[in-house]
Amino acid sequence: MKTIVLASNNKGKIKEFRQLFKNDYEIITMSEAGFLDDVEETGETFYENALLKAKTVSEALGVAVISDDSGLMVEALDGAPGVFSARYAGSHGNDADNKKLLLKNLQGVTDRRAKFHSTVLFYDIDGTIIVGNGETHGEIMLEEVGTNGFGYDALFFSYDLQKSFGVATSEEKNSVSHRNRAIRDLLGKL
């Protein structure tokens, strides 16, 4: 089985990638491969951030790398939090504050349609870039339901599953997730 480096230290993403790639590749994290820095996400699009992470880690380690940039896009908020999903409330990765701010910004809003988007990018040492994209649609609930998943999962009602990602098993979520769809899109091109 081939090994590929994932440009992430996000425990939730790492778990999902390992589950989704288990039949095709062994996923090791960038820190396991020896890249211990953080890559600042300065891009304005999911693609730009995914490319920035993959290229930086690939050039530092001299190996092929896969990366992902994904986020929640809420219709009534003109696509926010979007590329700022992990740092919506200011500090990176503060899920509780991000969810609190999202609910505050949606107070009184009846159109709560939302989608998760994922851009998964493969960057090879020769500069070859292959991209997969995926989305899953739903809406933002009035309060959290469940404790499974990470990020905004407990606030997201999945149209595919007809329940919150917060109560879905990891297998259920992965079967319809934006990341799964992006990875399937990518694997079809690799």
NORCORSUL-V104168 format. One record per pair of residues at least 24 apart in sequence whose C-alpha atoms are under 10 Angstrom apart, sorted by the first residue. I is the first residue (numbers start at 1). GAP is how many residues later the second one is. D is the distance in Angstrom with one decimal. If there is no record, write none. Layout:
I_GAP_D + I_GAP_D
This chain:
1_24_5.8 + 1_25_6.6 + 2_24_6.1 + 2_25_8.7 + 3_24_5.9 + 3_25_7.1 + 3_61_9.3 + 3_62_9.7 + 4_24_6.3 + 4_25_8.5 + 4_26_9.5 + 4_29_9.6 + 4_59_8.2 + 4_60_6.6 + 4_61_6.1 + 4_62_7.0 + 4_118_9.5 + 5_24_5.6 + 5_25_5.8 + 5_26_9.2 + 5_27_8.5 + 5_28_7.0 + 5_30_10.0 + 5_49_9.1 + 5_52_8.7 + 5_53_8.5 + 5_56_9.5 + 5_58_7.6 + 5_59_6.8 + 5_60_4.9 + 5_61_6.2 + 5_62_8.5 + 5_117_9.8 + 6_24_5.7 + 6_25_9.1 + 6_26_9.5 + 6_27_9.1 + 6_47_9.5 + 6_48_8.1 + 6_51_8.9 + 6_52_9.8 + 6_58_9.1 + 6_59_5.8 + 6_60_5.0 + 6_61_5.7 + 6_62_8.4 + 6_116_9.4 + 7_24_8.5 + 7_26_9.8 + 7_28_8.9 + 7_31_9.4 + 7_32_8.8 + 7_43_8.7 + 7_45_9.8 + 7_46_6.1 + 7_47_5.9 + 7_48_9.2 + 7_49_8.9 + 7_50_6.5 + 7_51_8.6 + 7_58_6.6 + 7_59_6.2 + 7_60_5.0 + 7_61_7.7 + 7_114_10.0 + 8_27_10.0 + 8_30_8.7 + 8_31_9.0 + 8_45_8.2 + 8_46_9.3 + 8_49_9.6 + 8_58_9.0 + 8_59_7.0 + 8_60_8.0 + 8_61_9.7 + 9_27_9.4 + 9_29_8.6 + 10_83_8.7 + 10_140_10.0 + 11_139_9.2 + 12_137_7.2 + 12_138_6.3 + 12_139_8.6 + 13_55_8.6 + 13_57_10.0 + 13_136_9.8 + 13_137_8.9 + 13_166_8.9 + 15_155_9.5 + 16_133_9.7 + 16_154_8.1 + 16_155_9.4 + 16_157_9.6 + 16_158_7.3 + 16_161_9.8 + 16_163_8.2 + 16_164_8.4 + 17_49_9.9 + 17_50_9.9 + 17_51_9.6 + 17_157_9.6 + 17_162_8.3 + 17_163_8.5 + 17_166_8.6 + 19_151_9.0 + 19_152_8.7 + 19_155_8.4 + 19_161_9.7 + 20_151_9.5 + 20_154_7.4 + 20_155_9.1 + 20_159_8.8 + 20_160_6.6 + 20_161_10.0 + 20_163_7.7 + 20_164_8.8 + 21_159_9.4 + 21_162_8.2 + 21_163_9.4 + 21_166_9.2 + 24_163_8.8 + 27_38_9.8 + 27_39_9.2 + 28_37_9.8 + 29_36_9.6 + 29_37_9.8 + 30_24_9.8 + 30_27_7.2 + 30_28_9.3 + 30_31_8.9 + 30_35_8.6 + 30_36_9.8 + 30_37_10.0 + 31_26_9.9 + 33_24_9.6 + 33_28_7.7 + 33_30_9.5 + 34_26_9.3 + 34_27_7.5 + 35_25_7.4 + 35_26_7.1 + 41_28_9.1 + 41_42_8.8 + 41_43_9.1 + 42_41_9.5 + 42_42_10.0 + 43_40_8.2 + 44_38_9.5 + 44_39_7.0 + 44_40_9.2 + 45_24_8.7 + 45_25_9.5 + 45_37_8.4 + 45_38_6.3 + 45_39_9.7 + 45_74_9.4 + 46_24_6.2 + 46_25_8.1 + 46_36_8.2 + 46_37_6.0 + 46_38_9.7 + 46_71_8.4 + 46_72_7.3 + 46_73_6.0 + 46_74_8.9 + 46_75_9.9 + 46_87_9.6 + 47_36_9.7 + 47_71_8.9 + 47_72_6.0 + 47_73_8.0 + 47_74_7.8 + 47_84_8.3 + 47_85_9.7 + 47_86_9.2 + 48_35_9.9 + 48_71_9.5 + 48_73_10.0 + 49_34_8.3 + 49_70_9.1 + 49_72_9.8 + 50_68_9.5 + 50_69_6.9 + 50_70_6.8 + 50_71_6.1 + 50_72_9.0 + 50_73_9.6 + 50_81_9.4 + 51_68_9.5 + 51_69_9.0 + 51_70_6.7 + 51_71_8.4 + 51_72_7.6 + 51_78_8.4 + 51_80_9.4 + 52_71_10.0 + 53_68_9.4 + 53_70_9.6 + 54_66_9.7 + 54_67_7.3 + 54_68_7.2 + 54_69_5.9 + 54_70_8.8 + 54_75_9.5 + 55_66_9.8 + 55_67_9.2 + 55_68_6.3 + 55_69_8.4 + 55_70_8.5 + 55_72_8.2 + 55_74_9.4 + 56_67_9.8 + 57_66_9.4 + 58_64_9.9 + 58_65_7.1 + 58_66_7.3 + 58_67_6.4 + 58_68_9.8 + 58_69_9.3 + 59_64_9.7 + 59_65_9.3 + 59_66_7.1 + 59_67_9.8 + 59_68_9.5 + 61_64_9.3 + 62_62_8.9 + 62_63_6.2 + 62_64_9.6 + 63_60_8.8 + 63_61_6.9 + 63_62_5.8 + 63_63_9.5 + 64_58_7.3 + 64_59_5.7 + 64_60_4.3 + 64_61_5.5 + 64_62_8.7 + 64_63_9.2 + 64_64_9.3 + 65_56_8.2 + 65_57_5.9 + 65_58_5.3 + 65_59_6.5 + 65_60_8.3 + 65_64_10.0 + 66_54_7.1 + 66_55_5.5 + 66_56_4.4 + 66_57_6.2 + 66_58_8.6 + 66_63_9.7 + 66_64_9.4 + 66_65_9.6 + 67_52_8.3 + 67_53_5.7 + 67_54_5.3 + 67_55_6.6 + 67_56_8.2 + 67_64_9.7 + 68_50_6.7 + 68_51_5.6 + 68_52_4.3 + 68_53_6.2 + 68_54_9.0 + 68_63_9.7 + 68_64_9.4 + 68_65_9.6 + 68_111_8.2 + 68_114_9.1 + 68_115_9.3 + 69_48_8.4 + 69_49_5.9 + 69_50_5.5 + 69_51_6.7 + 69_52_8.6 + 69_64_10.0 + 69_110_9.3 + 70_46_7.1 + 70_47_5.4 + 70_48_4.1 + 70_49_6.1 + 70_50_8.3 + 70_63_9.5 + 70_64_9.3 + 70_65_9.4 + 70_108_8.2 + 70_109_7.8 + 70_112_9.9 + 71_44_8.4 + 71_45_5.6 + 71_46_5.6 + 71_47_6.7 + 71_48_9.4 + 71_64_9.8 + 71_80_9.3 + 71_81_9.1 + 71_107_9.3 + 72_42_7.0 + 72_43_5.9 + 72_44_4.5 + 72_45_6.5 + 72_46_9.1 + 72_63_9.7 + 72_64_9.8 + 72_65_9.9 + 72_68_9.9 + 72_79_9.4 + 72_80_7.7 + 72_81_9.7 + 72_84_9.3 + 72_106_10.0 + 73_40_8.8 + 73_41_5.5 + 73_42_5.3 + 73_43_6.1 + 73_44_7.3 + 73_64_9.6 + 73_66_10.0 + 74_28_9.3 + 74_32_9.4 + 74_37_9.3 + 74_38_7.0 + 74_39_6.2 + 74_40_4.3 + 74_41_6.6 + 74_42_8.7 + 74_64_9.6 + 74_65_8.0 + 74_66_8.0 + 75_36_7.6 + 75_37_6.9 + 75_38_5.6 + 75_39_5.7 + 75_40_8.2 + 75_64_9.2 + 76_29_9.5 + 76_30_7.9 + 76_33_7.6 + 76_34_8.8 + 76_35_6.4 + 76_36_6.6 + 76_37_7.4 + 76_38_8.4 + 77_25_9.4 + 77_28_8.1 + 77_29_8.1 + 77_32_9.8 + 77_34_9.9 + 77_35_9.1 + 77_36_9.9 + 77_37_9.4 + 79_35_8.2 + 79_36_8.9 + 80_34_9.6 + 82_33_9.7 + 82_34_8.7 + 82_35_8.3 + 83_34_9.5 + 85_66_8.5 + 85_67_8.8 + 86_65_7.5 + 86_66_9.4 + 93_57_10.0 + 93_58_7.9 + 94_57_8.4 + 95_55_7.6 + 95_56_5.2 + 95_57_7.2 + 95_58_9.9 + 96_55_8.2 + 96_56_8.9 + 98_53_8.1 + 98_54_8.0 + 99_44_9.4 + 99_45_8.8 + 99_52_7.8 + 99_53_6.3 + 99_54_9.6 + 99_55_9.1 + 99_56_7.7 + 100_43_9.5 + 102_38_9.0 + 102_50_9.2 + 102_53_9.5 + 103_37_8.4 + 103_38_8.6 + 103_39_7.2 + 103_40_7.8 + 103_41_9.7 + 103_52_8.9 + 106_34_8.7 + 106_35_9.8 + 106_36_8.7 + 107_35_8.6 + 108_34_10.0 + 109_33_10.0 + 111_28_8.4 + 111_29_9.1 + 112_26_8.5 + 112_27_5.2 + 112_28_5.3 + 112_29_7.5 + 112_30_9.1 + 112_44_9.9 + 113_24_7.7 + 113_25_5.9 + 113_26_4.2 + 113_27_6.5 + 113_28_9.5 + 113_43_9.6 + 113_44_9.4 + 114_24_5.4 + 114_25_4.8 + 114_26_6.5 + 114_42_8.0 + 114_43_9.1 + 114_44_9.4 + 115_24_7.3 + 115_25_9.1 + 115_41_8.6 + 115_42_9.8 + 115_43_8.9 + 115_44_9.9 + 115_63_8.5 + 116_36_9.5 + 116_37_9.8 + 116_40_9.1 + 116_42_9.9 + 116_61_7.9 + 116_62_5.9 + 116_63_8.6 + 117_60_9.0 + 117_61_5.6 + 117_62_7.6 + 117_64_9.5 + 117_65_8.5 + 118_59_9.0 + 118_60_5.5 + 118_61_5.4 + 118_62_8.8 + 118_63_8.2 + 118_64_6.1 + 118_65_8.8 + 119_59_8.7 + 119_60_7.7 + 119_62_9.6 + 119_63_6.2 + 119_64_8.5 + 119_66_9.8 + 119_67_9.2 + 120_58_9.9 + 120_59_7.5 + 120_60_9.6 + 120_61_9.5 + 120_62_5.9 + 120_63_6.3 + 120_64_9.7 + 120_65_8.8 + 120_66_7.0 + 120_67_10.0 + 121_61_9.0 + 121_62_8.8 + 121_65_7.5 + 122_64_7.9 + 122_65_9.7 + 122_68_8.5 + 130_55_9.9 + 130_56_6.9 + 130_57_9.3 + 130_59_7.1 + 130_60_7.3 + 131_51_8.3 + 131_52_8.9 + 131_54_7.9 + 131_55_5.8 + 131_56_9.3 + 131_58_8.1 + 131_59_9.3 + 132_47_9.2 + 132_48_9.9 + 132_49_8.1 + 132_50_4.7 + 132_51_6.1 + 132_52_7.5 + 132_53_4.8 + 132_54_4.1 + 132_55_7.9 + 132_56_8.7 + 132_57_8.1 + 132_58_9.8 + 133_45_7.8 + 133_46_8.0 + 133_47_9.4 + 133_48_6.9 + 133_49_4.1 + 133_50_7.5 + 133_51_8.7 + 133_52_6.4 + 133_53_7.5 + 134_42_9.7 + 134_43_7.9 + 134_44_4.7 + 134_45_6.2 + 134_46_7.3 + 134_47_4.6 + 134_48_4.0 + 134_49_7.7 + 134_50_8.5 + 134_51_7.4 + 134_52_9.5 + 135_41_8.8 + 135_42_7.1 + 135_43_4.2 + 135_44_7.5 + 135_45_8.9 + 135_46_6.7 + 135_47_7.5 + 136_24_7.9 + 136_40_6.7 + 136_41_5.7 + 136_42_5.0 + 136_43_8.7 + 136_44_9.5 + 136_45_8.2 + 137_39_9.4 + 137_40_9.0 + 137_41_8.6 + 138_24_8.8 + 138_25_9.4 + 138_26_9.1 + 138_27_10.0 + 139_25_9.4 + 140_24_9.3 + 148_25_9.7 + 149_24_8.5
